């Protein structure tokens, strides 16, 4: 991690001042009166000793604290306002708990009554920050406070992640790996039909990268397609696209983590994975399936309508031919076998809705 030169300068100044003052105080413990002139003079010795210790502090403090402070600054910059407020509340709550223990701890004998109150304040403040940092979404949800989520990795179209829509706010939509690789979500989002925020968890991005680096050429192509789709989403999507670093504990599986995040944020998962669809639905998570959306927006065809189609293969039953509409809907044509590789007009006799989509039956 690159350390800022301005931060190093500030640490050097702070180190010189703090260590210089410490050196001035500690110089009282040294028998300077026995030193040769001019060091036996109290003022001169204090100044020299404080200066030497201050110079040492200016050198050592950046070496000891710069990297840690840069990590802290980076975490603060990446944290949302919700997380910062939650950490402050946790810190304050911890101090209040420690304050309740001051009186009983002060009744202890020396040196415990001097040391334990300070240690308890540090301990409970730290515990308060940890608890709020891990569970602030659930705590805010319990009191009906909706605030942005935390730990953001900025993308070209995002600044901070948000929690789900409530009371007119925009809704967050969690994207899984399969729907990104599928690519249709980018086309739908570019049309402006999705007005919420498209959230891509960091572990989904990691899975995409692993697929893109796979030894199998087919998997590698799928992974690279997913990364290209994600880049297109960031560029063309009307909805805000965000990549977040939230990684729930308790599972190592990507699907399980998605379900946990969706339950924490109370937002839907967008997928075309059949198994994830079922597992999430069983746990009360709303699922938006792109395949179901595609079936829902296919053109409505009614019995009696005439279609112009090209017969491309024989059907399963004797004499049947099979054609497809532009949206992929299968058309089974009675006696269509005799028009193989020809474009003909057919009359719709029945429309059947199946789990795989619509199937149209027609006669030539």
SEDORO-442115 format. One record per residue (C-alpha): residue number from 1; x, y, z. Coordinates in nm, 4 decimals, always signed. Layout:
<pts>
+-----+----------+----------+----------+
:   n :       xx :       yy :       zz :
+-----+----------+----------+----------+
: NUM :        X :        Y :        Z :
...
+-----+----------+----------+----------+
</pts>
This chain:
<pts>
+-----+----------+----------+----------+
:   n :       xx :       yy :       zz :
+-----+----------+----------+----------+
:   1 :  +0.0000 :  +0.0000 :  +0.0000 :
:   2 :  +0.1415 :  +0.3388 :  -0.1046 :
:   3 :  +0.1762 :  +0.5768 :  +0.1892 :
:   4 :  +0.0895 :  +0.9414 :  +0.1267 :
:   5 :  +0.3795 :  +1.1855 :  +0.1662 :
:   6 :  +0.1479 :  +1.4341 :  +0.3405 :
:   7 :  +0.0544 :  +1.1684 :  +0.5957 :
:   8 :  +0.4230 :  +1.0960 :  +0.6599 :
:   9 :  +0.4856 :  +1.4672 :  +0.7127 :
:  10 :  +0.1981 :  +1.4934 :  +0.9619 :
:  11 :  +0.3245 :  +1.1852 :  +1.1479 :
:  12 :  +0.6767 :  +1.3270 :  +1.1620 :
:  13 :  +0.5485 :  +1.6527 :  +1.3125 :
:  14 :  +0.3260 :  +1.4663 :  +1.5602 :
:  15 :  +0.6104 :  +1.2280 :  +1.6482 :
:  16 :  +0.8519 :  +1.5150 :  +1.7071 :
:  17 :  +0.6045 :  +1.7001 :  +1.9318 :
:  18 :  +0.4794 :  +1.3984 :  +2.1302 :
:  19 :  +0.8166 :  +1.2331 :  +2.1767 :
:  20 :  +0.9785 :  +1.5698 :  +2.2430 :
:  21 :  +0.7360 :  +1.6346 :  +2.5298 :
:  22 :  +0.7917 :  +1.2813 :  +2.6609 :
:  23 :  +1.1682 :  +1.3395 :  +2.6426 :
:  24 :  +1.1301 :  +1.6691 :  +2.8323 :
:  25 :  +0.9349 :  +1.4897 :  +3.1082 :
:  26 :  +1.1704 :  +1.1917 :  +3.1245 :
:  27 :  +1.4740 :  +1.4188 :  +3.1473 :
:  28 :  +1.3742 :  +1.4904 :  +3.5096 :
:  29 :  +1.4590 :  +1.1288 :  +3.5913 :
:  30 :  +1.8180 :  +1.1638 :  +3.4697 :
:  31 :  +2.0799 :  +1.3028 :  +3.7129 :
:  32 :  +2.1877 :  +1.5791 :  +3.4752 :
:  33 :  +2.3513 :  +1.7814 :  +3.7560 :
:  34 :  +2.6470 :  +1.5403 :  +3.7489 :
:  35 :  +2.7027 :  +1.5860 :  +3.3739 :
:  36 :  +2.9775 :  +1.8156 :  +3.2423 :
:  37 :  +2.8996 :  +2.1716 :  +3.1424 :
:  38 :  +2.6894 :  +2.2904 :  +2.9775 :
:  39 :  +2.4682 :  +1.9782 :  +3.0157 :
:  40 :  +2.4430 :  +2.0201 :  +3.3924 :
:  41 :  +2.2233 :  +2.3240 :  +3.3279 :
:  42 :  +1.8584 :  +2.2163 :  +3.3735 :
:  43 :  +1.7090 :  +2.4156 :  +3.0825 :
:  44 :  +1.9811 :  +2.3210 :  +2.8350 :
:  45 :  +1.9640 :  +1.9512 :  +2.9275 :
:  46 :  +1.5846 :  +1.9447 :  +2.9015 :
:  47 :  +1.5970 :  +2.1099 :  +2.5605 :
:  48 :  +1.8710 :  +1.8829 :  +2.4248 :
:  49 :  +1.7211 :  +1.5627 :  +2.5617 :
:  50 :  +1.3713 :  +1.6554 :  +2.4416 :
:  51 :  +1.5108 :  +1.7455 :  +2.0973 :
:  52 :  +1.6974 :  +1.4140 :  +2.0611 :
:  53 :  +1.3943 :  +1.2093 :  +2.1673 :
:  54 :  +1.1712 :  +1.4237 :  +1.9423 :
:  55 :  +1.3948 :  +1.3571 :  +1.6405 :
:  56 :  +1.3779 :  +0.9867 :  +1.7190 :
:  57 :  +0.9991 :  +1.0098 :  +1.7363 :
:  58 :  +0.9840 :  +1.1933 :  +1.4029 :
:  59 :  +1.1781 :  +0.9045 :  +1.2452 :
:  60 :  +1.0061 :  +0.6131 :  +1.4219 :
:  61 :  +0.6392 :  +0.7173 :  +1.4277 :
:  62 :  +0.5915 :  +0.7112 :  +1.0454 :
:  63 :  +0.7609 :  +0.3716 :  +1.0316 :
:  64 :  +0.5362 :  +0.2327 :  +1.3053 :
:  65 :  +0.2021 :  +0.3932 :  +1.2198 :
:  66 :  +0.1916 :  +0.5081 :  +0.8539 :
:  67 :  +0.0847 :  +0.1771 :  +0.6983 :
:  68 :  -0.1784 :  +0.1131 :  +0.9663 :
:  69 :  -0.3186 :  +0.4642 :  +0.9300 :
:  70 :  -0.3368 :  +0.4278 :  +0.5519 :
:  71 :  -0.5381 :  +0.1064 :  +0.5950 :
:  72 :  -0.7670 :  +0.2840 :  +0.8400 :
:  73 :  -0.8128 :  +0.5792 :  +0.6035 :
:  74 :  -0.8845 :  +0.3396 :  +0.3157 :
:  75 :  -1.1468 :  +0.1567 :  +0.5221 :
:  76 :  -1.3095 :  +0.4841 :  +0.6233 :
:  77 :  -1.3155 :  +0.6033 :  +0.2610 :
:  78 :  -1.4762 :  +0.2794 :  +0.1483 :
:  79 :  -1.7273 :  +0.2676 :  +0.4326 :
:  80 :  -2.0761 :  +0.4051 :  +0.3805 :
:  81 :  -2.2318 :  +0.6681 :  +0.6009 :
:  82 :  -2.4428 :  +0.3941 :  +0.7603 :
:  83 :  -2.1381 :  +0.1984 :  +0.8709 :
:  84 :  -1.9639 :  +0.5075 :  +1.0100 :
:  85 :  -2.2733 :  +0.6038 :  +1.2092 :
:  86 :  -2.3123 :  +0.2448 :  +1.3280 :
:  87 :  -1.9488 :  +0.2276 :  +1.4421 :
:  88 :  -1.9872 :  +0.5570 :  +1.6284 :
:  89 :  -2.3022 :  +0.4307 :  +1.8007 :
:  90 :  -2.1250 :  +0.1074 :  +1.8927 :
:  91 :  -1.8252 :  +0.2995 :  +2.0278 :
:  92 :  -2.0502 :  +0.5285 :  +2.2336 :
:  93 :  -2.2556 :  +0.2380 :  +2.3660 :
:  94 :  -1.9386 :  +0.0557 :  +2.4703 :
:  95 :  -1.8184 :  +0.3639 :  +2.6598 :
:  96 :  -2.1546 :  +0.3921 :  +2.8355 :
:  97 :  -2.1341 :  +0.0287 :  +2.9465 :
:  98 :  -1.7791 :  +0.0871 :  +3.0714 :
:  99 :  -1.8982 :  +0.3993 :  +3.2585 :
: 100 :  -2.1459 :  +0.1848 :  +3.4523 :
: 101 :  -1.8545 :  -0.0248 :  +3.5770 :
: 102 :  -1.6385 :  +0.2668 :  +3.6902 :
: 103 :  -1.7827 :  +0.2840 :  +4.0422 :
: 104 :  -1.7538 :  -0.0878 :  +4.1316 :
: 105 :  -1.4060 :  -0.1059 :  +3.9768 :
: 106 :  -1.2971 :  +0.2011 :  +4.1755 :
: 107 :  -1.3657 :  +0.0061 :  +4.4958 :
: 108 :  -1.0930 :  -0.2453 :  +4.4114 :
: 109 :  -0.7480 :  -0.2152 :  +4.5715 :
: 110 :  -0.4506 :  -0.0546 :  +4.4011 :
: 111 :  -0.3394 :  -0.0834 :  +4.1244 :
: 112 :  -0.6577 :  -0.2421 :  +3.9863 :
: 113 :  -0.8801 :  +0.0583 :  +4.0484 :
: 114 :  -0.6497 :  +0.2787 :  +3.8398 :
: 115 :  -0.5984 :  +0.0341 :  +3.5524 :
: 116 :  -0.9231 :  -0.1623 :  +3.5128 :
: 117 :  -1.1569 :  +0.1338 :  +3.4356 :
: 118 :  -0.9344 :  +0.2356 :  +3.1425 :
: 119 :  -0.9037 :  -0.1229 :  +3.0176 :
: 120 :  -1.2793 :  -0.1789 :  +3.0463 :
: 121 :  -1.3473 :  +0.1398 :  +2.8456 :
: 122 :  -1.1136 :  +0.0240 :  +2.5675 :
: 123 :  -1.2544 :  -0.3303 :  +2.5735 :
: 124 :  -1.6253 :  -0.2398 :  +2.5647 :
: 125 :  -1.5751 :  +0.0356 :  +2.3061 :
: 126 :  -1.3980 :  -0.2156 :  +2.0812 :
: 127 :  -1.6686 :  -0.4784 :  +2.1345 :
: 128 :  -1.9374 :  -0.2188 :  +2.0610 :
: 129 :  -1.7752 :  -0.1279 :  +1.7295 :
: 130 :  -1.7378 :  -0.4949 :  +1.6333 :
: 131 :  -2.1004 :  -0.5796 :  +1.7128 :
: 132 :  -2.2447 :  -0.2789 :  +1.5302 :
: 133 :  -2.0153 :  -0.3284 :  +1.2317 :
: 134 :  -2.1311 :  -0.6895 :  +1.1930 :
: 135 :  -2.5034 :  -0.6477 :  +1.2624 :
: 136 :  -2.5973 :  -0.2853 :  +1.1998 :
: 137 :  -2.8234 :  -0.3731 :  +0.9043 :
: 138 :  -3.0358 :  -0.6038 :  +1.1175 :
: 139 :  -3.0383 :  -0.3517 :  +1.4035 :
: 140 :  -3.1390 :  -0.0661 :  +1.1737 :
: 141 :  -3.4048 :  -0.2870 :  +1.0136 :
: 142 :  -3.5516 :  -0.3649 :  +1.3575 :
: 143 :  -3.6073 :  +0.0061 :  +1.4199 :
: 144 :  -3.7132 :  +0.0645 :  +1.0565 :
: 145 :  -3.4056 :  +0.2664 :  +0.9592 :
: 146 :  -3.2970 :  +0.2187 :  +0.5974 :
: 147 :  -2.9401 :  +0.3198 :  +0.5336 :
: 148 :  -2.6762 :  +0.2430 :  +0.2685 :
: 149 :  -2.4764 :  -0.0723 :  +0.2950 :
: 150 :  -2.1024 :  -0.0792 :  +0.3587 :
: 151 :  -1.7627 :  -0.1705 :  +0.2166 :
: 152 :  -1.7801 :  -0.0346 :  -0.1314 :
: 153 :  -1.5606 :  -0.1065 :  -0.4238 :
: 154 :  -1.6255 :  +0.1826 :  -0.6585 :
: 155 :  -1.7218 :  +0.1070 :  -1.0156 :
: 156 :  -1.7509 :  +0.3351 :  -1.3120 :
: 157 :  -2.1151 :  +0.3954 :  -1.2314 :
: 158 :  -2.1274 :  +0.3714 :  -0.8534 :
: 159 :  -2.0232 :  +0.5429 :  -0.5367 :
: 160 :  -2.1847 :  +0.3440 :  -0.2542 :
: 161 :  -2.4183 :  +0.0466 :  -0.2224 :
: 162 :  -2.7712 :  +0.0906 :  -0.1009 :
: 163 :  -3.0181 :  -0.1184 :  +0.0849 :
: 164 :  -3.3535 :  -0.2184 :  -0.0631 :
: 165 :  -3.6307 :  +0.0155 :  -0.1549 :
: 166 :  -3.8632 :  +0.1158 :  +0.1218 :
: 167 :  -4.1063 :  +0.4068 :  +0.1319 :
: 168 :  -4.0285 :  +0.5219 :  -0.2218 :
: 169 :  -3.6551 :  +0.4575 :  -0.2221 :
: 170 :  -3.4923 :  +0.2688 :  -0.5090 :
: 171 :  -3.4724 :  -0.1064 :  -0.4777 :
: 172 :  -3.1484 :  -0.3012 :  -0.4861 :
: 173 :  -3.1259 :  -0.6079 :  -0.7090 :
: 174 :  -2.8581 :  -0.8697 :  -0.6381 :
: 175 :  -2.7107 :  -1.0207 :  -0.9552 :
: 176 :  -2.5766 :  -1.3763 :  -0.9521 :
: 177 :  -2.3064 :  -1.5237 :  -1.1746 :
: 178 :  -2.5394 :  -1.7043 :  -1.4144 :
: 179 :  -2.7476 :  -1.3983 :  -1.5022 :
: 180 :  -2.4333 :  -1.1927 :  -1.5723 :
: 181 :  -2.2911 :  -1.4626 :  -1.8020 :
: 182 :  -2.6324 :  -1.4961 :  -1.9708 :
: 183 :  -2.6044 :  -1.1304 :  -2.0753 :
: 184 :  -2.9728 :  -1.0485 :  -2.1239 :
: 185 :  -2.9767 :  -0.8442 :  -1.8018 :
: 186 :  -2.7533 :  -0.5884 :  -1.9759 :
: 187 :  -3.0035 :  -0.5535 :  -2.2608 :
: 188 :  -3.2973 :  -0.5209 :  -2.0205 :
: 189 :  -3.1163 :  -0.2651 :  -1.8057 :
: 190 :  -3.0152 :  -0.0573 :  -2.1081 :
: 191 :  -3.3834 :  -0.0153 :  -2.1999 :
: 192 :  -3.4534 :  +0.1652 :  -1.8722 :
: 193 :  -3.7058 :  -0.0857 :  -1.7363 :
: 194 :  -3.4855 :  -0.1468 :  -1.4310 :
: 195 :  -3.4835 :  +0.1643 :  -1.2127 :
: 196 :  -3.3253 :  +0.0179 :  -0.9008 :
: 197 :  -2.9598 :  -0.0454 :  -0.8220 :
: 198 :  -2.7862 :  -0.3518 :  -0.9620 :
: 199 :  -2.5575 :  -0.4928 :  -0.6919 :
: 200 :  -2.2754 :  -0.7339 :  -0.7796 :
: 201 :  -2.1180 :  -0.8824 :  -0.4629 :
: 202 :  -1.7413 :  -0.9184 :  -0.4653 :
: 203 :  -1.7605 :  -1.2967 :  -0.4298 :
: 204 :  -1.9660 :  -1.3137 :  -0.7526 :
: 205 :  -1.6954 :  -1.1125 :  -0.9304 :
: 206 :  -1.4314 :  -1.3507 :  -0.7908 :
: 207 :  -1.6291 :  -1.6495 :  -0.9231 :
: 208 :  -1.6497 :  -1.4835 :  -1.2648 :
: 209 :  -1.2725 :  -1.4358 :  -1.2631 :
: 210 :  -1.2176 :  -1.8006 :  -1.1671 :
: 211 :  -1.4439 :  -1.9140 :  -1.4522 :
: 212 :  -1.2612 :  -1.6823 :  -1.6933 :
: 213 :  -0.9292 :  -1.8395 :  -1.5858 :
: 214 :  -1.0534 :  -2.1992 :  -1.6108 :
: 215 :  -0.8556 :  -2.4580 :  -1.8050 :
: 216 :  -1.1654 :  -2.5686 :  -1.9985 :
: 217 :  -1.2078 :  -2.3484 :  -2.3055 :
: 218 :  -1.5892 :  -2.3489 :  -2.2802 :
: 219 :  -1.5889 :  -2.2325 :  -1.9182 :
: 220 :  -1.3185 :  -1.9793 :  -1.9956 :
: 221 :  -1.5289 :  -1.8306 :  -2.2763 :
: 222 :  -1.8336 :  -1.8106 :  -2.0462 :
: 223 :  -1.6318 :  -1.6344 :  -1.7768 :
: 224 :  -1.4895 :  -1.3815 :  -2.0198 :
: 225 :  -1.8359 :  -1.3193 :  -2.1601 :
: 226 :  -1.9569 :  -1.2507 :  -1.8047 :
: 227 :  -1.6810 :  -0.9960 :  -1.7458 :
: 228 :  -1.7644 :  -0.8263 :  -2.0766 :
: 229 :  -2.1332 :  -0.8155 :  -1.9850 :
: 230 :  -2.0483 :  -0.6621 :  -1.6478 :
: 231 :  -1.8366 :  -0.3971 :  -1.8211 :
: 232 :  -2.1265 :  -0.3247 :  -2.0582 :
: 233 :  -2.3620 :  -0.2972 :  -1.7619 :
: 234 :  -2.1378 :  -0.0371 :  -1.6016 :
: 235 :  -2.1236 :  +0.1588 :  -1.9266 :
: 236 :  -2.4774 :  +0.1359 :  -2.0669 :
: 237 :  -2.7090 :  +0.0519 :  -1.7771 :
: 238 :  -2.9696 :  +0.3120 :  -1.6871 :
: 239 :  -2.9769 :  +0.1633 :  -1.3361 :
: 240 :  -2.6803 :  +0.2258 :  -1.1067 :
: 241 :  -2.4325 :  -0.0635 :  -1.1003 :
: 242 :  -2.2314 :  -0.1277 :  -0.7841 :
: 243 :  -1.9755 :  -0.3854 :  -0.6774 :
: 244 :  -1.9747 :  -0.4391 :  -0.3015 :
: 245 :  -1.7297 :  -0.6248 :  -0.0796 :
: 246 :  -1.9891 :  -0.7628 :  +0.1639 :
: 247 :  -1.9080 :  -1.1303 :  +0.2227 :
: 248 :  -2.1441 :  -1.2945 :  +0.4739 :
: 249 :  -2.0002 :  -1.5449 :  +0.7175 :
: 250 :  -2.1444 :  -1.8919 :  +0.7618 :
: 251 :  -2.1009 :  -2.0336 :  +0.4117 :
: 252 :  -1.8408 :  -2.0697 :  +0.1400 :
: 253 :  -2.0914 :  -2.1309 :  -0.1430 :
: 254 :  -2.1734 :  -1.8372 :  -0.3693 :
: 255 :  -2.5460 :  -1.9219 :  -0.3866 :
: 256 :  -2.5730 :  -1.9456 :  -0.0069 :
: 257 :  -2.3959 :  -1.6112 :  +0.0335 :
: 258 :  -2.6355 :  -1.4500 :  -0.2151 :
: 259 :  -2.9349 :  -1.5785 :  -0.0204 :
: 260 :  -2.7860 :  -1.4521 :  +0.3080 :
: 261 :  -2.7227 :  -1.1066 :  +0.1597 :
: 262 :  -3.0713 :  -1.0935 :  +0.0098 :
: 263 :  -3.2235 :  -1.1790 :  +0.3497 :
: 264 :  -3.0085 :  -0.9186 :  +0.5265 :
: 265 :  -3.0885 :  -0.6432 :  +0.2761 :
: 266 :  -3.4457 :  -0.7635 :  +0.2079 :
: 267 :  -3.3950 :  -0.7356 :  -0.1661 :
: 268 :  -3.4547 :  -0.9709 :  -0.4640 :
: 269 :  -3.1993 :  -1.1898 :  -0.6414 :
: 270 :  -3.1860 :  -1.1703 :  -1.0218 :
: 271 :  -3.0894 :  -1.5070 :  -1.1710 :
: 272 :  -3.1671 :  -1.7691 :  -1.4318 :
: 273 :  -3.0306 :  -2.0527 :  -1.2155 :
: 274 :  -3.3138 :  -2.2998 :  -1.1493 :
: 275 :  -3.1609 :  -2.4424 :  -0.8294 :
: 276 :  -3.0872 :  -2.0986 :  -0.6800 :
: 277 :  -3.4400 :  -1.9953 :  -0.7714 :
: 278 :  -3.5888 :  -2.2833 :  -0.5725 :
: 279 :  -3.3540 :  -2.2564 :  -0.2719 :
: 280 :  -3.4039 :  -1.8819 :  -0.2389 :
: 281 :  -3.7825 :  -1.9105 :  -0.2740 :
: 282 :  -3.7951 :  -2.1741 :  +0.0004 :
: 283 :  -3.6140 :  -1.9305 :  +0.2333 :
: 284 :  -3.8554 :  -1.6476 :  +0.1612 :
: 285 :  -3.6268 :  -1.4521 :  -0.0736 :
: 286 :  -3.7828 :  -1.2881 :  -0.3782 :
: 287 :  -3.6312 :  -1.4152 :  -0.7033 :
: 288 :  -3.6495 :  -1.2431 :  -1.0405 :
: 289 :  -3.5835 :  -1.5058 :  -1.3065 :
: 290 :  -3.4700 :  -1.3714 :  -1.6423 :
: 291 :  -3.6057 :  -1.6808 :  -1.8198 :
: 292 :  -3.9510 :  -1.6163 :  -1.6733 :
: 293 :  -3.9241 :  -1.2530 :  -1.7819 :
: 294 :  -3.8308 :  -1.3609 :  -2.1347 :
: 295 :  -4.1323 :  -1.5945 :  -2.1494 :
: 296 :  -4.3616 :  -1.3244 :  -2.0130 :
: 297 :  -4.2707 :  -1.0680 :  -2.2792 :
: 298 :  -4.3037 :  -1.3009 :  -2.5774 :
: 299 :  -4.5617 :  -1.1962 :  -2.8310 :
: 300 :  -4.9146 :  -1.3188 :  -2.7586 :
: 301 :  -5.0406 :  -1.5577 :  -3.0237 :
: 302 :  -5.4062 :  -1.6610 :  -3.0325 :
: 303 :  -5.5717 :  -1.9587 :  -3.2026 :
: 304 :  -5.6794 :  -1.8696 :  -3.5542 :
: 305 :  -5.3898 :  -1.6351 :  -3.6235 :
: 306 :  -5.1772 :  -1.6933 :  -3.9327 :
: 307 :  -4.7984 :  -1.7112 :  -3.8948 :
: 308 :  -4.5307 :  -1.7056 :  -4.1592 :
: 309 :  -4.2599 :  -1.9518 :  -4.0540 :
: 310 :  -3.9800 :  -2.1634 :  -4.1960 :
: 311 :  -3.9965 :  -2.5363 :  -4.1247 :
: 312 :  -3.6491 :  -2.6441 :  -4.0193 :
: 313 :  -3.6884 :  -3.0011 :  -3.8895 :
: 314 :  -3.9239 :  -3.2922 :  -3.8393 :
: 315 :  -4.1266 :  -3.3241 :  -3.5209 :
: 316 :  -4.1491 :  -3.6162 :  -3.2790 :
: 317 :  -4.4853 :  -3.7341 :  -3.4092 :
: 318 :  -4.5450 :  -3.8674 :  -3.7593 :
: 319 :  -4.5871 :  -3.5956 :  -4.0186 :
: 320 :  -4.5046 :  -3.3084 :  -3.7830 :
: 321 :  -4.2697 :  -3.0249 :  -3.8730 :
: 322 :  -4.1025 :  -2.7800 :  -3.6385 :
: 323 :  -4.0422 :  -2.4092 :  -3.6826 :
: 324 :  -3.9399 :  -2.1271 :  -3.4473 :
: 325 :  -4.0546 :  -1.7699 :  -3.4097 :
: 326 :  -3.8026 :  -1.4861 :  -3.3817 :
: 327 :  -3.8253 :  -1.4955 :  -3.0009 :
: 328 :  -3.7444 :  -1.8688 :  -2.9942 :
: 329 :  -4.0975 :  -1.9991 :  -2.9417 :
: 330 :  -4.1414 :  -2.3475 :  -3.0894 :
: 331 :  -4.4146 :  -2.3979 :  -3.3481 :
: 332 :  -4.5231 :  -2.7585 :  -3.4064 :
: 333 :  -4.6926 :  -2.7883 :  -3.7469 :
: 334 :  -4.9311 :  -3.0663 :  -3.8368 :
: 335 :  -4.8220 :  -3.2241 :  -4.1677 :
: 336 :  -4.5309 :  -2.9790 :  -4.1663 :
: 337 :  -4.2833 :  -3.2570 :  -4.2502 :
: 338 :  -4.3689 :  -3.2176 :  -4.6156 :
: 339 :  -4.2604 :  -2.8518 :  -4.6167 :
: 340 :  -3.9116 :  -2.9088 :  -4.4712 :
: 341 :  -3.6759 :  -2.6136 :  -4.5402 :
: 342 :  -3.9646 :  -2.4101 :  -4.6852 :
: 343 :  -4.1315 :  -2.0904 :  -4.5631 :
: 344 :  -4.5075 :  -2.1299 :  -4.5359 :
: 345 :  -4.8137 :  -1.9732 :  -4.3741 :
: 346 :  -4.9665 :  -2.1761 :  -4.0917 :
: 347 :  -5.2800 :  -2.1293 :  -3.8825 :
: 348 :  -5.2483 :  -2.1470 :  -3.5023 :
: 349 :  -5.4705 :  -2.4160 :  -3.3493 :
: 350 :  -5.3536 :  -2.4181 :  -2.9854 :
: 351 :  -5.1111 :  -2.2367 :  -2.7560 :
: 352 :  -4.9643 :  -2.4394 :  -2.4698 :
: 353 :  -4.7772 :  -2.2866 :  -2.1750 :
: 354 :  -4.5108 :  -2.5219 :  -2.0351 :
: 355 :  -4.2360 :  -2.4898 :  -1.7737 :
: 356 :  -3.9906 :  -2.4363 :  -2.0590 :
: 357 :  -4.2037 :  -2.1636 :  -2.2160 :
: 358 :  -4.4784 :  -2.1368 :  -2.4758 :
: 359 :  -4.5383 :  -2.3987 :  -2.7422 :
: 360 :  -4.7578 :  -2.3241 :  -3.0423 :
: 361 :  -4.9452 :  -2.5884 :  -3.2411 :
: 362 :  -5.0499 :  -2.5057 :  -3.5953 :
: 363 :  -5.1618 :  -2.6612 :  -3.9191 :
: 364 :  -5.0478 :  -2.5864 :  -4.2694 :
+-----+----------+----------+----------+
</pts>
